[in-house]
Amino acid sequence: MRLAYQPPYDWAAMVDFLAMRAITGLETVVDGIYRRSISVGGQQGWISVAPGAGDWLEVDVALPDAQAFPEIERRLRKMFDLDAQPELIRAQLAVDPLMATLLAARPGLRVPGTWDGVELAIRAVLGQQITVVAAIRLAGKLVAQYGQPVETPHAGITHIFPTAQVLAKADLATLGMPKARGRTLSGVAQALLDDPDVFEPKASLPEGVARLVALPGIGDWTAHYIAMRQMREADAFASGDIGLINALAALEGGPVSARQLLARAEAWRPLRAYAAQHLWTSLSRGD
């Protein structure tokens, strides 16, 4: 497949974000190429995504039935934020001088999405109150123990992410986490079984967040993170995120509270998710 986008596109930032969060056994980033296992309609396979020679991404797909390709394309367009309009984003956010500076440095920055809703929700819950590295380590244990093995030609891609049916019944606390978090993970999986649209976009961001925080163990940060990366809500904003707070503090040269961050973010509506991605990226790259 060739998946077109409106340039510019910051592939380096996208692939760095994915590499930092790559789960052992599920996905790899090698030489700037992202690969992972997939399951669509009960069929298992893998994909490979790389920048193309023009304004598109080159995607290789290995799956038994080509009828699944439209669904794969739909998911990948969301995952890699291929329908974003950089000029509109710049026009909105550059009103703030700080954002204007960040946009000038990385005009093609996108908000990374996700392949699957329950996978993203599980990642988000695993990441509660621990580092990204610790969360990914736990996710690797989860995939190895509960994921279904799959054969691929790529070293490091050995399993499919566990299904909601498996996760809902599993005692995930045995992976080495607090029992309450294990119950939350199982509850997230059960929520998808009870309502297949639980992680799909709702009529509004507040409605989507409200639906998520109604789930046991899901707070405002987790709900906004899921809304940003899975529901593709452009104005989702995890205001209590320590990374966002630290990034703004570093850029402005002084301490910042969560309340101050949220107040500052009012100027970034209705594209606070893109502002958040610029802040996170500035922190990770030392801009």
For each residue, the residues with C-beta under 8 A, 3 or more apart:
1: 58 59 61 69 72 73 76
2: 52 56 57 58 59
3: 56 57 59 73 76 77 80 82
4: 55 56 82
5: 9 55 56 57 80 82 83 84
6: 55 84 85 86 87
7: 55 86 108
8: 86 107 108
9: 5 14 51 55 108 110
10: 13 14 106 107 108 109 110
11: 14 15 32 51 57
12: 15 16 32
13: 10 16 17 106 108 109 110 281 285
14: 9 10 11 17 18 80 81 110 112
15: 11 12 18 19 29 32 33 34
16: 12 13 19 20 284 285
17: 13 14 20 21 112 281
18: 14 15 21 22 27 29 34 112
19: 15 16 22 29 34
20: 16 17 132 284
21: 17 18 123 132 136
22: 18 19 26 27 28 29 136
23: 26 27 136 139 140 143 161
24: 136 140 143 144 156
25: 140 143 144 147 156 157 158 159
26: 22 23 36 37 139 140 143 147 157 159 160 161
27: 18 22 23 34 35 36 37 157
28: 22 34 35 36 154 155 156 157
29: 15 18 19 22 32 33 34 35
30: 33 35
31:
32: 11 12 15 29 50 51
33: 15 29 30 48 49 50
34: 15 18 19 27 28 29 48 49 50
35: 27 28 29 30 46 47 48 49 154 157
36: 26 27 28 46 47 115 157
37: 26 27 44 45 46 150 152 157 158 159 160 161
38: 44 45 46 47 63 72 115 160
39: 42 43 44 45 148 160 161 163
40: 43 45 63 68 71 72
41: 65 68 71
42: 39
43: 39 40 63 64 65 68
44: 37 38 39 63 148 150 160
45: 37 38 39 40 61 62 63 64 150
46: 35 36 37 38 62 150 152 154 157
47: 35 36 38 59 60 61 62 72 76
48: 33 34 35 59 60 154
49: 33 34 35 57 58 59 76 80
50: 32 33 34 57 58
51: 9 11 32 57 58
52: 2 55 56 57 58
53:
54:
55: 4 5 6 7 9 52
56: 2 3 4 5 52
57: 2 3 5 11 49 50 51 52 76 80 82
58: 1 2 49 50 51 52
59: 1 2 3 47 48 49 76
60: 47 48
61: 1 45 47 69 72
62: 45 46 47 152
63: 38 40 43 44 45 66 68 69 72
64: 43 45
65: 41 43 68
66: 63 69
67: 70
68: 40 41 43 63 65 71 72
69: 1 61 63 66 72 73
70: 67 73 74
71: 40 41 68 74 75
72: 1 38 40 47 61 63 68 69 75 76
73: 1 3 69 70 76 77
74: 70 71 77 78
75: 71 72 78 79 115 116
76: 1 3 47 49 57 59 72 73 79 80 82
77: 3 73 74 80 82 83
78: 74 75 81 113 114 232
79: 75 76 112 113 114 115
80: 3 5 14 49 57 76 77 110 112 113
81: 14 78 84 110 111 112 113 232
82: 3 4 5 57 76 77
83: 5 77
84: 5 6 81 89 110 111 274
85: 6 88 89
86: 6 7 8 89 90 107 108
87: 6 90 91
88: 85 91 92
89: 84 85 86 92 93 103 271 274
90: 86 87 93 94 103 107
91: 87 88 94
92: 88 89 95 268 270 271
93: 89 90 96 99 100 103 268 271 274 275 278
94: 90 91 99 100 103
95: 92 99 100 267
96: 93 99 100 267 268
97: 100 101
98: 101 102 251 252
99: 93 94 95 96 102 103 268 275 278
100: 93 94 95 96 97 103 104
101: 97 98 104 105
102: 98 99 105 106 251 278 279 281 282 287
103: 89 90 93 94 99 100 106 107 109 278
104: 100 101 107
105: 101 102 287
106: 10 13 102 103 109 278 281 287
107: 8 10 86 90 103 104
108: 7 8 9 10 13 86
109: 10 13 103 106 274 277 278 281
110: 9 10 13 14 80 81 84 277
111: 81 84 228 229 232 234 273 274 276 277
112: 14 17 18 79 80 81 229 277
113: 78 79 80 81 229 230 232
114: 78 79 117 119 120 123 229 230
115: 36 38 75 79 119
116: 75 119 120 161
117: 114 120 121 192 198 199 200 226 230
118: 121 122 164 167 188 189 192 199
119: 114 115 116 122 123 161
120: 114 116 117 123 124 199 226 229 230
121: 117 118 124 125 188 192 199 222 226 230
122: 118 119 125 126 139 142 167 185 188 189
123: 21 114 119 120 126 127 135 139
124: 120 121 127 128 222 225 226
125: 121 122 128 181 184 185 188 217 218 222
126: 122 123 130 135 138 139 142 177 181 185
127: 123 124 130 132 135 225
128: 124 125 181 219 221 222
129:
130: 126 127 134 135 138
131: 134 135
132: 20 21 127 135 136
133: 136 137
134: 130 131 137 138
135: 123 126 127 130 131 132 138 139
136: 21 22 23 24 132 133 139 140
137: 133 134 140 141
138: 126 130 134 135 141 142 175 176 177
139: 23 26 122 123 126 135 136 142 143
140: 23 24 25 26 136 137 143 144
141: 137 138 144 145 175 176
142: 122 126 138 139 145 146 147 162 172 175
143: 23 24 25 26 139 140 146 147 159 161 162
144: 24 25 140 141 147 159
145: 141 142 175
146: 142 143 162 166 167 170
147: 25 26 142 143 144 159 160 161 162
148: 39 44 159 160 162 163
149: 158 159 160
150: 37 44 45 46 157 158 159 160
151:
152: 37 46 62 157 158
153:
154: 28 35 46 48 157
155: 28
156: 24 25 28
157: 25 26 27 28 35 36 37 46 150 152 154
158: 25 37 149 150 152
159: 25 26 37 143 144 147 148 149 150
160: 26 37 38 39 44 147 148 149 150
161: 23 26 37 39 116 119 143 147
162: 142 143 146 147 148 166 167 170
163: 39 148 166 167
164: 118 167 168 189 190 192 193
165: 168 169 189 193
166: 146 162 163 169 170 189
167: 118 122 146 162 163 164 170 172 185 186 188 189
168: 164 165 186 189 190 193
169: 165 166 186
170: 146 162 166 167 186
171: 174 182
172: 142 167 175 177 181 182 185 186
173: 177 178 179 181 182 183
174: 171 182
175: 138 141 142 145 172 182
176: 138 141
177: 126 138 172 173 181 182
178: 173 181 182
179: 173 182 183
180: 183 184 217
181: 125 126 128 172 173 177 178 184 185 217
182: 171 172 173 174 175 177 178 179 185 186
183: 173 179 180 186 187 216 217
184: 125 180 181 187 188 215 216 217 218
185: 122 125 126 167 172 181 182 188 189
186: 167 168 169 170 172 182 183 189 190
187: 183 184 190 191 215 216 217
188: 118 121 122 125 167 184 185 191 192 215 217 218
189: 118 122 164 165 166 167 168 185 186 192 193
190: 164 168 186 187 193 194
191: 187 188 194 195 198 215
192: 117 118 121 164 188 189 195 196 198 199
193: 164 165 168 189 190 196
194: 190 191 198
195: 191 192 198
196: 192 193
197: 200
198: 117 191 192 194 195 211 212 215
199: 117 118 120 121 192 226 230 231
200: 117 197 231
201: 208 231 232 233
202: 205 207 208 211 231
203: 207
204: 207 208
205: 202 208 209 227 233 235 236
206: 209 210
207: 202 203 204 210 211
208: 201 202 204 205 211 212 223 227 231 233
209: 205 206 212 213 220 223 224 227 236
210: 206 207 213 214
211: 198 202 207 208 214 215
212: 198 208 209 215 218 222 223 226 227
213: 209 210 218 219 220 223
214: 210 211 218
215: 184 187 188 191 198 211 212 218
216: 183 184 187
217: 125 180 181 183 184 187 188
218: 125 184 188 212 213 214 215 222 223
219: 128 213 222 223
220: 209 213 223 224 238 239 240
221: 128 224 225 238 240 241
222: 121 124 125 128 212 218 219 225 226
223: 208 209 212 213 218 219 220 226 227
224: 209 220 221 227 228 236 237 238 239
225: 124 127 221 222 228 229 236 238
226: 117 120 121 124 199 212 222 223 229 230 231
227: 205 208 209 212 223 224 230 231 233 236
228: 111 224 225 231 232 233 236 237 238 273 276
229: 111 112 113 114 120 225 226 232
230: 113 114 117 120 121 199 226 227
231: 199 200 201 202 208 226 227 228 236
232: 78 81 111 113 201 228 229
233: 201 205 208 227 228 236 273
234: 111 270 271 272 273 274
235: 205 269 270 271 272 273
236: 205 209 224 225 227 228 231 233 272 273
237: 224 228 262 265 268 272 273 275 276
238: 220 221 224 225 228 241 244 276
239: 220 224 244 258 261 262 265
240: 220 221 245 258
241: 221 238 244 245 276
242: 245 246
243: 246 247 279 280 283
244: 238 239 241 247 248 261 276 279 280
245: 240 241 242 248 249 256 257 258 261
246: 242 243 249 250 283
247: 243 244 250 251 279 280 282 283
248: 244 245 251 252 256 261 264 279
249: 245 246 252 253 254 255 256
250: 246 247 253 282 283
251: 98 102 247 248 279 282
252: 98 248 249 256
253: 249 250
254: 249
255: 249
256: 245 248 249 252 260 261 264
257: 245 260 261
258: 239 240 245 261 262
259: 262 263
260: 256 257 263 264
261: 239 244 245 248 256 257 258 264 265
262: 237 239 258 259 265 266
263: 259 260 266
264: 248 256 260 261 267 268
265: 237 239 261 262 268 269 272 275
266: 262 263 269
267: 95 96 264
268: 92 93 96 99 237 264 265 271 272 274 275
269: 235 265 266 272
270: 92 234 235
271: 89 92 93 234 235 268 274 275
272: 234 235 236 237 265 268 269 275 276
273: 111 228 233 234 235 236 237 276 277
274: 84 89 93 109 111 234 268 271 277 278
275: 93 99 237 265 268 271 272 278 279
276: 111 228 237 238 241 244 272 273 279 280
277: 109 110 111 112 273 274 280 281
278: 93 99 102 103 106 109 274 275 281 282
279: 102 243 244 247 248 251 275 276 282 283
280: 243 244 247 276 277 283 284
281: 13 17 102 106 109 277 278 284 285 287
282: 102 247 250 251 278 279 285 286 287
283: 243 246 247 250 279 280 286
284: 16 20 280 281
285: 13 16 281 282
286: 282 283
287: 102 105 106 281 282
